[in-house]
Amino acid sequence: MKRQIIIGAVAVAALAGGAWSVQAGPAPDIDEVALHEGCGERSRMEPGQRLARMAKKLKLTATQKEKAGAILKAEKERIAPLREKLAENRLKLKEAAQAATFDEAVVRAIATDQAQLEIELTVSRTRLRSQINALLTPEQRELADKLEPRRKGGKGRHPRLRGEG
């Protein structure tokens, strides 16, 4: 009986660890502010390509492109250590899930650290979007709002993929 309970506990821990690692996947890239048309397209684009695409879609001036590039670069440098720490924590969580014994205190400490890092990244993304938005003319802001993927039920989907556009 004890053996079955232990095997069951290990199986649950392994499944929970796998689910956690999927949920705690890589943080979104800071260059998400760039506009995109397809759901998978964002991950295939280099940061310079994202800026170029945003510049083309919104018809940015040379000055706007230069300022936006500087903002993107500065924010990316600012969050690099946060992203590295997130990756380290994901590995620690994976190790904790695969450990012979479950240490809830360790997992809670890592999860708390992850939550704080996610807060910092959310603030960073919001700051970035605000700074980029401040560079745009009212017409460009309106166009950006129309081109941005719409969210329905918490899931990011582009309107044209839902048959709305």
PELIN-V172031 format. One line per field, one symbol per residue. phi: phi as a letter, one per 40 degrees, with the letter a starting at -180 (. if undefined). psi: psi as a letter, one per 30 degrees, with the letter a starting at -180 (. if undefined). burial: # if it has 9 or more other ideal C-beta (glycine too) atoms within 8 Angstrom, else .. A space follows every 50 residues. Layout:
# PELIN-V172031
phi: ???
psi: ???
burial: ???
This chain:
# PELIN-V172031
phi: .dcccccccccccccccccccccccdcccccdcccabbcccdccccdccc ccccccccfccdcccccccccdcccccccdcccccdcccccccccccccc bcbcccccccccccccccccccccccccccccdccccdccccccccccdc bbggbcbcdcccgcb
psi: eeeeeeeeeeeeeeeeeeeeeeehakkkkfgffkklelefeeffkleeee eeeeeeefhkleeeeeeeeeeeeeeeeefeeeeeeeeeeeeeeeeeffle kkjeeeeeeeeeeeeeeeeeeeeeeeeeeeeeefflleeeeeeeeefkkk kkgfkjkkeffggf.
burial: ........#...##.###.##..#..#..##.####..#.##..#.#..# #.###.##.#...##.###.##..##..#..##.###.##.###.##... .....##..##.##..##.##..##.###.###.##...##.##....## ......###..#...
